[in-house]
């Protein structure tokens, strides 16, 4: 592919593909070369893989490389921890990287299918360990592989891998001491059918809990891994908590987990929160009703292996009392949600009494979703431009929503621009909800966030400041940074009133009284308006002729003349 007319700047390459059915297919390579001088600007290699999904028979794959510090004999061990049950399929291969002859294959068919083998390893050589385990349909499992020196060389390699419904709950750095290990069924939103946990060190189980309750754990100074598996009721959901506590001290390990049945309509979520000050906090489940309202939702805060306060069974707010995390362990928000066709965007948040957001996590139910944090360091107005790049095909649906806590700051559907209002400095999320149209379920979008342009500027003038009654004026206006303008006032009617071009001129209808004409414009940077007032001249005074009102002096003179003529007409003749 040749790219012409490229401008100086940063570019992003998008690759969409589907691996073939043969194991190991999917490697890709990219190279960008300057056509002018054949210099290499960029190289990249990777391997495409099918997105993870629920498999009928879950598989756990190890593909690891390691070296040793000293030559000698090492023992390779493959261990099925049978948690929660044994794996039907488990195998391992150890080979020098680049070599063609395996050093060990387990189970060892030449030694009664033993799960251990002795090998001689050399420093300076990379070794590749490949192992695969497969659980039964819809179930889980746990296995480990290790390479340990037999003459004091120590552990060269050790890894434990969960499969299917079995998960890694976390790791705990323990001191040489006695601890209480507690597994609790939280019965939220319903009691579990079964819950189990296992503590593992160097690929070996040191504690197994097959029922809820507390048991003692004697530890050495080391980092332990905690695994768990739980089964909710049919088509339902549940949750559990695990704690490791040294008596009289704060928890050294605390974990809460939400689980759903494989055929459930609910989606589980878990968010860990740090609470530094004890007090009352507002637990909020917000339904943004985008693209569709939530069908059902529930939310609980878990601390010290128990639900704090009352759980929410629908969108809303619940006040919960929490201790400082240093004394009672972290807080985990557990949630479940279901939606109808099109999906739903919701927010899980925890707010302090002064309005500070301790947790703010938007999530989506029933629709492909991604959330990108947006940090605003300077208060102001901003624009978010989103585009569907239609690669490899256009999305059926694409929504971009900017949120903070339970508030929507702006949204667009498909491609367009969000004009964000005056934002305070703080943390926000840009949420993407998309439904690809192609069968591979892939699509590409672009996003740009930038300060908004200035608010619109407007000039508006009339060719006369005043007119005679019934006269008209010509109005001329221009604007910048405006996306729309609206005219109002002045008793204008017809084509001018309402939406207007950003720059134009027009003549008013007849004006009989003083009138104010206003042009308002909106833009990405805000709104502005400009007005001009046109007065009406007073009517001119009438002349003395033409039937106007006679003044007092004229009437008085006429009266005097009439009286004189009357008197003269009645005078006697002279003798």
C-alpha positions in Angstrom: 0.0 0.0 0.0 1.3 3.4 -0.9 0.4 6.5 1.2 0.7 9.8 -0.7 0.3 13.3 0.5 1.2 12.4 4.1 1.5 15.4 6.4 4.0 15.7 9.3 2.6 14.1 12.4 1.9 10.9 14.3 -0.2 8.1 12.6 -1.8 4.9 13.9 -1.8 1.7 11.9 -4.8 -0.6 12.3 -4.7 -4.3 11.4 -7.7 -6.5 11.2 -7.4 -10.2 10.4 -8.5 -13.7 11.3 -6.1 -16.5 12.0 -6.4 -19.7 10.0 -7.5 -23.1 11.5 -3.9 -24.4 11.8 -2.3 -24.0 15.2 0.3 -21.2 15.1 -1.3 -19.2 12.3 -1.6 -15.5 12.8 1.9 -13.9 12.8 2.0 -10.5 11.0 4.6 -8.0 10.1 4.5 -4.3 9.2 7.0 -2.0 7.7 6.8 1.7 6.7 9.4 2.9 4.2 10.1 6.4 3.0 9.6 6.1 -0.8 12.0 9.0 -1.4 15.1 7.3 0.0 13.9 3.8 1.0 14.7 4.5 4.7 12.7 2.4 7.2 10.5 4.6 9.4 8.7 1.9 11.4 8.7 -1.8 11.8 6.3 -4.0 13.8 5.5 -7.7 14.3 2.9 -9.5 16.3 0.5 -12.4 16.2 -3.2 -12.1 15.7 -5.4 -14.3 17.9 -9.1 -15.0 18.0 -10.7 -12.9 20.8 -11.2 -14.8 24.1 -14.7 -16.3 24.5 -16.4 -18.9 26.6 -15.2 -22.3 25.2 -17.1 -25.6 25.5 -13.9 -27.2 26.8 -11.8 -24.4 28.4 -8.1 -24.7 27.6 -5.1 -23.2 29.6 -1.9 -22.8 27.6 1.6 -22.1 28.9 4.3 -20.9 26.4 7.2 -19.6 28.5 10.9 -19.1 28.1 13.5 -19.3 30.9 17.2 -19.7 31.5 19.3 -21.2 34.3 22.2 -19.6 36.2 24.3 -22.8 36.6 24.7 -26.1 34.8 23.3 -29.2 36.4 20.5 -31.6 36.8 16.9 -30.1 37.2 13.6 -31.7 37.9 10.7 -30.8 35.6 7.3 -31.3 37.2 3.8 -31.1 35.8 1.2 -31.0 38.6 -2.6 -31.3 38.2 -3.9 -29.5 41.4 -7.3 -31.1 40.7 -9.1 -27.8 41.6 -12.0 -28.1 41.6 -11.5 -31.4 39.8 -8.9 -33.3 37.8 -8.2 -32.2 34.3 -9.1 -34.7 31.5 -6.1 -33.5 29.4 -2.7 -32.3 30.6 0.7 -32.4 28.8 4.1 -30.6 28.8 7.0 -30.3 26.5 10.5 -28.8 27.3 12.9 -28.0 24.5 16.0 -25.8 23.9 14.8 -22.8 22.0 15.7 -23.3 18.4 16.3 -27.0 18.9 14.5 -30.0 17.4 14.8 -32.6 20.2 12.6 -32.2 23.3 14.4 -32.6 26.7 11.2 -33.8 28.4 7.7 -34.8 27.5 5.1 -35.2 30.3 3.4 -37.5 31.0 6.4 -39.7 30.4 5.2 -42.7 28.4 8.6 -44.4 28.9 8.3 -44.2 32.7 4.7 -45.2 33.5 3.3 -41.8 32.5 5.1 -40.1 35.3 4.5 -36.4 35.7 8.2 -35.7 36.5 11.5 -35.9 34.6 15.1 -35.1 35.2 17.0 -33.0 32.7 20.4 -31.5 32.3 20.4 -27.7 31.7 23.2 -25.3 30.7 23.5 -21.5 31.4 23.4 -19.2 28.4 20.8 -21.4 26.7 17.1 -20.3 26.4 14.7 -23.1 27.1 11.0 -23.1 26.1 8.4 -24.8 28.2 5.1 -25.5 26.4 2.2 -27.0 28.5 -1.5 -27.3 27.8 -4.4 -28.4 30.0 -8.1 -28.8 29.1 -11.0 -28.9 31.6 -14.3 -30.6 31.1 -17.2 -28.8 29.4 -18.2 -25.7 31.3 -15.9 -26.4 34.2 -12.6 -25.3 35.6 -9.2 -26.6 36.6 -5.7 -25.6 37.9 -2.3 -27.0 37.1 1.3 -26.0 37.6 4.7 -26.5 35.9 8.1 -26.1 37.6 11.8 -26.6 36.9 13.8 -26.9 40.1 17.5 -27.6 40.5 18.4 -30.9 42.3 21.7 -29.7 43.6 20.7 -26.5 45.3 20.3 -24.3 42.2 16.9 -23.2 43.4 13.7 -22.6 41.3 14.5 -21.9 37.6 10.9 -21.7 36.6 7.5 -22.0 38.3 4.0 -21.1 37.1 0.4 -22.0 38.1 -2.4 -21.6 35.6 -6.1 -21.5 36.2 -8.5 -22.8 33.5 -12.2 -22.0 32.8 -14.2 -21.1 35.8 -11.2 -21.2 38.1 -9.7 -17.7 38.6 -6.6 -16.2 40.2 -8.1 -14.2 43.1 -4.8 -12.5 43.8 -1.4 -12.8 45.5 -0.5 -12.3 49.2 3.0 -11.5 50.6 2.9 -13.3 53.9 5.4 -13.3 56.8 6.4 -16.4 58.7 3.3 -16.4 61.0 -0.1 -17.9 61.5 -3.1 -16.5 59.7 -6.9 -17.0 59.5 -8.1 -17.8 56.0 -11.9 -17.1 55.5 -14.1 -17.9 52.6 -17.6 -16.2 52.7 -20.7 -16.6 50.5 -22.0 -13.0 50.3 -25.4 -14.3 49.1 -25.6 -11.3 46.7 -27.8 -11.3 44.8 -28.4 -14.9 45.8 -26.7 -17.7 47.7 -24.1 -19.8 45.8 -24.4 -23.5 45.1 -20.7 -24.1 45.8 -17.6 -22.0 46.6 -14.0 -23.3 46.9 -10.5 -21.7 47.3 -6.9 -22.9 47.2 -3.6 -21.3 48.4 -0.6 -22.2 46.3 3.2 -21.8 46.8 5.7 -22.8 44.1 3.0 -24.9 42.3 2.0 -26.8 45.4 -1.3 -26.5 47.3 -0.8 -25.4 51.0 -4.5 -24.9 51.8 -7.8 -26.0 50.3 -11.2 -24.6 51.4 -14.1 -26.6 49.9 -16.7 -24.9 52.0 -17.3 -21.4 53.4 -15.8 -20.7 56.8 -12.4 -20.0 58.5 -9.4 -22.2 58.9 -5.8 -21.7 60.0 -2.9 -21.1 57.6 0.7 -21.4 58.7 2.9 -19.5 56.3 6.6 -19.0 55.7 7.9 -15.7 54.4 6.9 -15.9 50.8 4.3 -14.7 48.2 1.4 -17.0 47.9 -1.2 -17.2 45.1 -4.9 -17.6 45.9 -7.3 -19.3 43.5 -11.1 -19.6 43.7 -14.0 -21.1 41.9 -17.8 -20.7 42.6 -21.0 -22.0 41.1 -24.2 -19.9 41.3 -27.7 -21.3 41.1 -28.9 -22.3 37.6 -29.3 -19.2 35.3 -28.5 -17.0 38.3 -25.7 -15.0 40.0 -23.9 -14.8 43.3 -20.7 -13.5 45.0 -18.1 -14.5 47.5 -15.3 -12.9 49.6 -11.8 -14.2 50.7 -9.7 -12.7 53.5 -6.3 -13.6 55.0 -5.9 -12.0 58.4 -3.3 -12.3 61.0 -5.2 -12.2 64.3 -5.3 -8.8 65.8 -4.0 -7.1 62.6 -5.4 -5.6 59.4 -6.1 -8.0 56.6 -3.1 -8.8 54.4 -5.4 -10.1 51.6 -9.0 -9.2 50.8 -10.9 -10.1 47.6 -14.5 -10.1 46.5 -15.8 -11.6 43.3 -19.1 -11.7 41.4 -20.0 -14.8 39.4 -22.8 -15.7 37.0 -24.1 -18.9 35.4 -23.0 -19.6 31.9 -26.6 -19.3 30.7 -27.5 -16.2 32.8 -28.7 -12.9 31.3 -26.8 -10.9 33.9 -23.3 -9.4 33.4 -21.0 -9.2 36.5 -18.7 -6.3 37.5 -16.1 -5.7 40.2 -14.4 -2.4 41.1 -11.8 -2.1 43.8 -11.7 1.2 45.8 -9.3 2.7 48.3 -11.0 4.4 51.3 -8.6 6.4 53.5 -11.1 7.9 55.9 -13.8 6.1 57.9 -17.3 7.6 57.4 -20.5 7.5 55.5 -20.4 7.3 51.7 -22.9 7.4 48.9 -23.0 4.2 46.8 -24.5 5.0 43.4 -25.8 2.9 40.5 -26.6 5.2 37.6 -28.5 4.1 34.4 -27.6 6.5 31.6 -30.4 4.9 29.5 -28.0 4.9 26.5 -28.6 3.3 24.0 -31.4 1.6 26.0 -32.6 1.7 29.6 -31.3 -1.0 31.9 -33.6 -4.0 32.4 -32.2 -4.9 35.8 -29.3 -3.9 38.0 -27.9 -4.3 41.5 -24.8 -3.0 43.4 -23.2 -3.6 46.7 -20.0 -2.4 48.6 -18.0 -5.2 50.2 -15.5 -4.6 53.0 -13.9 -6.9 55.5 -15.5 -9.9 53.8 -19.1 -8.6 54.2 -21.6 -6.3 52.5 -21.5 -2.8 54.0 -25.0 -1.3 54.6 -27.8 -2.2 52.2 -27.2 -3.4 48.6 -29.0 -1.6 45.8 -31.4 -3.7 43.8 -32.2 -1.1 41.2 -30.5 2.2 40.0 -30.3 4.7 42.8 -28.3 5.6 45.9 -27.5 3.9 49.2 -25.6 5.3 52.1 -22.9 2.9 53.5 -20.6 3.2 56.5 -17.0 2.3 55.7 -13.8 2.0 57.7 -10.4 3.2 56.6 -8.8 0.7 54.2 -5.7 0.5 56.4 -7.8 -1.2 59.1 -10.4 -3.1 57.3 -9.0 -3.9 53.9 -10.0 -2.5 50.5 -13.6 -1.9 49.4 -14.9 -3.7 46.3 -18.0 -2.7 44.4 -19.9 -5.7 43.1 -22.6 -5.2 40.4 -24.8 -7.1 38.1 -26.8 -5.9 35.2 -29.0 -7.0 32.3 -30.2 -5.1 29.2 -32.5 -5.5 26.3 -31.5 -5.2 22.6 -28.9 -2.5 22.0 -27.3 -2.6 25.4 -27.1 -0.2 28.3 -24.4 2.2 29.7 -24.3 2.4 33.5 -22.0 3.9 36.1 -20.8 2.5 39.4 -19.5 5.1 41.8 -18.8 5.8 45.4 -18.9 9.4 46.7 -17.7 11.0 49.9 -19.8 13.5 51.8 -18.1 16.4 50.3 -18.8 15.2 46.8 -15.4 13.7 46.1 -15.6 10.7 43.8 -13.6 7.8 45.3 -14.7 5.4 42.5 -16.2 6.3 39.1 -16.5 3.3 36.7 -18.7 3.4 33.7 -19.5 -0.1 32.3 -21.8 -1.4 29.6 -24.2 -4.4 29.5 -25.1 -6.2 26.3 -23.0 -4.2 23.9 -19.3 -4.1 22.9 -17.8 -1.4 25.1 -14.6 0.5 25.9 -13.9 3.4 28.3 -11.0 5.7 28.0 -10.0 8.0 30.9 -9.9 11.7 30.1 -7.9 14.0 32.4 -8.8 17.7 32.2 -6.0 19.7 33.8 -7.2 23.2 32.9 -10.9 24.2 33.3 -12.6 25.4 30.1 -14.6 24.3 27.1 -13.5 21.3 25.0 -14.6 19.5 21.9 -14.6 15.7 21.3 -14.6 14.7 17.6 -15.4 11.0 16.9 -15.3 9.4 13.5 -16.3 5.9 12.2 -13.4 5.1 9.9 -15.5 2.3 8.3 -12.5 -0.1 8.4 -12.9 -2.9 7.6 -16.6 -1.9 7.6 -18.9 0.7 9.0 -20.4 0.1 12.5 -24.1 -0.7 12.7 -24.3 1.5 15.8 -21.6 3.7 17.4 -22.2 5.9 20.4 -19.6 8.1 22.1 -20.6 9.4 25.6 -18.5 11.6 27.9 -19.3 11.1 31.6 -18.2 12.0 35.1 -19.7 10.1 38.0 -23.4 9.8 37.2 -23.5 12.8 34.8 -23.4 12.8 31.0 -21.4 15.8 29.8 -22.1 15.2 26.1 -22.8 12.5 23.5 -22.9 11.8 19.8 -24.1 8.9 17.7 -22.2 7.7 14.7 -19.7 10.4 13.7 -19.8 14.0 14.9 -18.6 16.5 17.4 -19.4 16.9 21.1 -19.2 20.5 22.3 -18.5 20.0 26.0 -19.6 22.8 28.4 -17.3 24.5 30.8 -15.5 21.6 32.4 -13.8 21.8 35.8 -10.3 20.3 36.1 -10.7 16.6 36.9 -11.1 13.1 35.6 -13.7 12.1 33.0 -14.5 9.0 30.8 -15.0 8.8 27.1 -17.2 5.8 26.6 -17.6 3.9 23.3 -20.5 1.6 22.6 -20.4 0.0 19.2 -21.9 -2.9 17.2 -19.8 -3.9 14.2 -21.5 -4.8 11.0 -19.1 -7.4 9.6 -19.1 -11.0 10.6 -15.6 -10.8 12.2 -17.0 -8.3 14.8 -14.3 -5.7 14.1 -14.4 -2.0 13.4 -12.2 1.1 13.7 -12.9 4.6 15.1 -10.9 7.8 15.6 -11.1 10.3 18.4 -9.7 13.8 18.9 -10.1 15.9 22.1 -9.1 19.6 21.9 -9.9 22.9 23.5 -13.0 24.5 22.0 -12.6 27.5 19.7 -13.6 31.0 21.0 -17.3 31.9 21.4 -19.0 33.3 18.3 -18.4 37.0 17.4 -21.2 39.0 15.8 -21.5 42.4 14.0 -25.0 43.6 13.3 -25.9 47.1 11.9 -28.9 49.0 10.4 -28.6 51.5 7.6 -30.7 54.0 9.6 -31.0 54.7 13.3 -34.6 55.9 12.9 -37.3 55.9 10.2 -40.5 57.7 9.5 -43.7 55.8 10.5 -44.1 52.9 8.0 -40.4 53.0 6.9 -38.0 50.1 6.7 -34.3 49.5 7.4 -31.7 47.2 5.9 -29.9 45.0 8.4 -26.5 43.6 7.7 -24.7 41.0 9.9 -21.6 38.8 10.0 -20.4 36.2 12.5 -17.4 34.0 13.2 -17.0 30.6 15.0 -20.7 30.1 14.6 -22.4 26.8 13.6 -26.0 28.3 13.7 -27.7 31.7 14.0 -31.2 32.7 14.9 -33.0 36.0 14.4 -35.7 37.4 16.7 -37.4 40.6 17.8 -38.5 43.7 15.9 -41.8 42.1 14.9 -40.0 40.7 11.8 -41.8 38.0 10.0 -41.5 35.8 7.0 -38.3 34.2 5.8 -35.9 36.2 8.1 -37.4 35.2 11.4 -35.7 32.0 12.9 -32.7 30.3 11.5 -30.3 32.5 9.5 -27.1 32.3 7.6 -24.0 33.2 9.5 -23.5 36.3 7.3 -26.2 38.0 5.3 -28.4 41.1 4.9 -32.2 41.7 4.8 -34.8 44.4 4.8 -37.4 44.7 7.5 -41.1 45.0 7.2 -42.8 48.4 7.9 -41.9 49.8 11.3 -44.5 51.8 13.2 -42.9 51.9 16.6 -39.3 51.6 18.0 -38.0 48.1 17.4 -35.0 46.0 18.6 -33.6 43.4 16.3 -31.5 40.5 17.7 -29.2 37.9 16.1 -28.1 35.0 18.4 -25.4 32.6 17.2 -24.2 29.3 18.7 -20.8 27.6 18.2 -18.5 25.0 19.7 -17.1 27.7 21.9 -20.4 28.9 23.3 -23.2 31.4 22.4 -23.3 35.1 21.7 -26.0 37.7 20.7 -26.1 41.2 19.2 -28.9 43.7 19.0 -29.7 46.9 17.2 -32.6 49.3 18.0 -34.3 51.4 15.3 -36.4 54.4 16.4 -39.5 56.0 14.6 -39.5 59.8 13.8 -42.2 62.0 15.2 -45.0 63.1 12.7 -44.4 66.6 11.1 -46.4 69.7 12.3 -49.4 70.8 10.0 -49.4 74.4 8.3 -52.0 77.2 9.0 -53.9 76.5 5.8 -55.4 73.4 4.5 -58.1 72.9 7.2 -55.7 72.9 10.1 -56.8 74.1 13.5 -57.1 77.9 13.7 -55.2 79.6 16.5 -56.7 81.9 19.1 -55.4 85.2 17.8 -56.8 84.6 14.3 -60.2 83.7 15.6 -60.2 86.9 17.8 -59.4 89.1 14.7 -62.1 87.6 12.6 -64.6 88.1 15.3 -63.7 91.8 15.6 -64.1 92.4 11.8 -67.5 90.7 11.8 -68.7 92.9 14.7 -67.5 96.1 12.9 -69.3 95.2 9.7 -72.5 94.5 11.6 -72.3 97.8 13.4 -71.6 99.7 10.2 -74.6 98.1 8.4 -77.1 99.4 11.0 -75.8 103.0 11.1 -78.5 105.7 10.0 -77.9 107.8 6.8 -76.7 111.4 7.0 -79.2 114.3 6.4 
